[in-house]
Amino acid sequence: QADFDAPQMLGDLNGPLTVRVTGGHLTLADNRDIAFDIGDGQADIEMTMRGPSAAVNRAFDGLLFTPSPGFAGSALVSLSGDGVEAAWRISINRPLNVEAARDRILADVASVHGGVQPGWMIAYGPDAHDIAYFSPGAAAGTMIGAAAWGAGRVIAVPDHQALNMHQYAANSAPFFRNGIAWLGGEGRQVRLITLSAELGAWLEADGYQNVTVTGVNNLALALVDGGVLIPPWLGANVNEETLGIVAAFVRQGGGLFLAEYGVGYQWWWAPTIPDAPGNRLLEEAGIVFTSDSHGQNGVVDLVRAGESMSVDAALRVLSDHQGATPEAR
């Protein structure tokens, strides 16, 4: 469920207001002083209402969205009438068994090639998880992260070169193959899409039988039939249209295997780290690439991640850090 704490933004109303939703239903926070032409404010997919602006604002302050059973993807809440138009998109993420994800992604993987100088990455929220840390553990930071995003899945690594499979297969091939299987399914028939001709050639040489190499201008068409997108790096300057195409692909059930490098936007690229294409794209999925780097070159040893700390557990550590384990601290 999603609870909207809507701002008090509606002025005097001179006509009806219509609200619609896809992927679930809506319940108003308060029905007092509101008359309905359509719906009744309880578990509606559409409602048309009339009433004083104060009553309508009160009804929206805590509007509750409940997804349909089994729904995963992008739901849309739209509002129209009386000169007002607005829309909100809600990403409903399918369940992710994080221990099963770690088992599959890390099978026979003790180390990977981290790229040239891997950076820092954070997985946050209920649907994004650390898969593996740099050795010796959590304090060293996350080298592999994964998330459920809508009906799809994401694996991310914190160096823009770390998924150059054609360069680093000698050290990372098991990770590459495991990641593809977790994202798109077992076997060499999984559909793979990449923006790199060199990576596409490696995938085909490694036995994958359904590989498409495309350009940004043809990306939407290439993604129509689903599969796993391995850019591997989208580049430092990506327009909103391209990010929207990738986001829609994942929300609808696609897999994304992405490399990004937060500190690169501090050192070389513009404009800022929060504006990095990977950060703009994966904010909704719960993965962010931050400043600073590990200063490690070549192969990095991995430590399997454990369960993420909950807010309650974090507060307990803050209130009594003397009793916490060194790892929790």
N, C-alpha and C positions, 0 to 999 in steps of 0.2 A: 504494500500500500504506500501511497505517497500523499503527504499532508501538505497542502499549499497554504502558507501564511501570506495571503495576498495583501498588497498595500491598499490603502484606502484611496483609490484613484478615480472612482466613478463619480461624476458630478450629477446634477439633476437629470433624471431620466424622463424623456417625453414619449417613450414607446417601449415595446417589448425588447427583452434581451434574450438571445438564444445561445446556449452552450451545448457543444457536441464533443464526443470523445470516441476514439477508436481503441480497440484492444482491451476494453474493460468498461467500467461504469463509474459514475460520479455521485457523491452524496454531499449535499450542502451542509455547512456547519450549523446553520440556523435558518429555520423556515418562517419565522415570525414576520407578519405583515407583508407576505409575498403571495401573489396569486399566480397560478400556473395555467398557461394555455396548453402546454405539452409537458408531460412528466409531473412528478410531485416532489422532486428534490431528494429522493431516496433511491439509490442504485439505478440511476438513469443513464442511458447512452445519449439522450438528447432531452433538453428541457428549455422551454420558453417561459419566461417569467416577467411579471410586472410588479412594481412596488417602489416605494421611496428609495432614493439612492442610499440612504443610511442602512436600510434593511438589506439591500442587495450587497453592499459592501460587507455587512456583518455575515451574510450567508457565505461569501467567498473567503472570509478570513478563517481558514481551516478547511477549505474544500478538500474532500478526500477522494482519491482515485484508487480503485481496486481493480487490478488486472483480471481478465478472464482466466479461468483455470487452464493451466498449461501454456498460457501466452508468454512469449519471449520476443523481444524486438522493440520497435519504436512506436509508442502510442502518441496520439496527438490530441490535445485539448484545444478547442477553438471557441472563441467568443465573438459574437457579432450583434449589431443592432444599435440604433440610436446614435449613429455616427461613431461607434466604437468597434474596432476590429483588433483582435490580438490572438496569438497562438502560442502554446507551450508544448514542446516535445518532451516525452518521458521515456527514458531507456529502461526497459524491464529485462534484467539479465537472467538467463537461465542458470539453474544451480550448477556449481562447480565443485567437484570432489577434489580438494586440493591434495590430499595424500595420494590419490590415484594419479593426479597430474604429475606429482613429483616422481612417483614410481615410473611412469611412462617416459617422461622427459629425461630423467637421469639414469635410465637403465644402461649399465656399463659405461657411465660417464663419470670420470673422476676429475677431469680437467678439460679446459677448452682454450682455444686461442682467443685472447681478449681483445684483439685488434692492436692498435699502435699504443694507445695510452688510455685505457677505459676510464669512464667517469663514474659518477654516482647516479643511482636511480632509486626511486622509492615507490613501493606499491602500498596503496592506502585504501581504506573503505572495505566493505564486506565482500566485494566480488573480485578483488585483486590480491595477489599473493606473491610472496617471495618463494621462488623455487630453489635457488641455490645462492649462497653467499661466496664471496671471495674468502679464501682461507686467511685467518683461522676461524672466522665465524661472523655472526651478525654485526659486530662492531666494525668489521672490514667493509660492509656494504653489500648490496645486492648485485650479482652478476647476471642472473636470469630471473625475470619476473613473468607472471602470466595472469590473465584476467578473463572472466566472462564478460562479454559486452553484447547486450541484446541476445539474439539467438546464436551469436558467434563467439569466437575465442581469439585471444591475442597472446603471443609470446614476444617479449622485448628484451633487448640487451643494450648496455650503455656505452657502446662505441660504434660510431657510424660505419666502421669497417669490419666489425666482428662477424657479420653474416656474409662476408665475401667468400662464399663456399669454394669457389674456384681457387682461392689462394690458401685457405686454411683447412682444407679437408683432411690433411694429414694429421691434424690435431683435434679437429672438431667434428669429423664426419658422423660419429655416433649421435652426437647432440643434434646435428642438422637433421638426420633421418628420424630420430625420435620426436623432434619438434614437429616435423611435417606430419608424422603419424598421429600425434595428439591433436593437431589442428584440423586435419582433413580426413583421417582414417587410414587404416592399415593398407599395405600393398603398394605397388608401383604404378597403379592406374589412377591414383588421386590426381585431380586436376591442379596444376601449378601455373601461376602467372607471375612473371617478373618483368622489371624494367631494365634488367641487365642482360645483355647478350652473352657475356662471359659466364654469368651464373646459370643462365639457361642451358648453355653448352655443357656445363658440369653436371647439371641435373640429368640431362639426357644420357651423358656418358656413365652416370651412376645407375642407370636403369629405369629412371622415371619415364613413363611412356605417354604422358599427356601434358606436355610443357608448352606454354605460350609465352613468347617474348613480344612485348608490345611497348608502345610509347605512351606518354601522358595523354596525348590527344585522342588516343584510341582506348584508353583505360576503361571507360564506362562500358564499351562494347565487349571488351575482353572479360569483364567481370560478370557479365549477365548470367552465365551458366554456373556461377559459384566456384568453389574450390579454395585454394590457399594462395594468398598474395604474398610474395617475398620480394619487396622492391629491389634490393634489401634495405637501402636508405633512400628516403624520398627526396633528399637534397635540402639545401639550406633555404631555398626560396620556392615555396609551394603555394599556389593560389587556393582560395577558399573553395572554389568549385571542385578541384581535385581532392581536397580533404573531405569534402562532402560526399564525393563518389566513394571514397574508401570507407568512410564511416557508415554509409548506407549499406555497403556490401557486407561489412562485418555484422552490423545489427540484424541483417536478414539471414545470417547463418554462415557467413564466410569465415575463413581463418586468416589471420594476419601475423606474419613473422617479420618483426621490424627492428632495425637498428637505428639508434639516435644518439646524439652526443651533446648533452646540455652545455658543458663548458666551452664547446666550440663556438657557441654564440656569444661567449664572453671574450674569447681570444681572437676569432677570425671573422665570424659571420655576423650579419645584422638581421634584425635590430637588437633583440634581447633574448635571454634564456626562456622566459615565459612564452615568447613568440615563436620558439622553435616549432617546426611543423609537427614533430612527434609529441610535443606538449599540448599543442592546440588540438591534435587529433585524439590523444589518449586521456585527456583530462576526465572525460565522462566514464572511461573504463577504469580509472583509478591508478594510473601509472604516470609518474612525472620524472623527468630527467633534470638534474640539478647542476649546480656549479661544482668546481674542483674536479680533480682527477686522482687516480690511484698511483700514477707514475710507474705503472708496471708495463713492461713490454713482453710480448710473446705469450707463452702458455701460462695460464693461471690455474692454480689448484682450487677446487670447489669443495664447499661444505653444504650438505643438504640442509635446507632451511627447516625450521620447526614451526609450530603454530604461531601466528601473529598475536601480539599482545592486545587484549581488549582494553577499552577505555577504563573499565572498572579496575582491571589489573594495573594499568598505568597509574591510576590515582592511588592505589594501595602502595605502589612503590614510592610515589612522591611523598606520601604521608609517613612512610616508615621505610626509608631506603636502607637503614642499617640491617633490616631483616631480609632484604632482597638478595638474590644470587648475583654474582658479578655479571653474568650475561644479561639479566634483567636490568641492571643498572646501566 
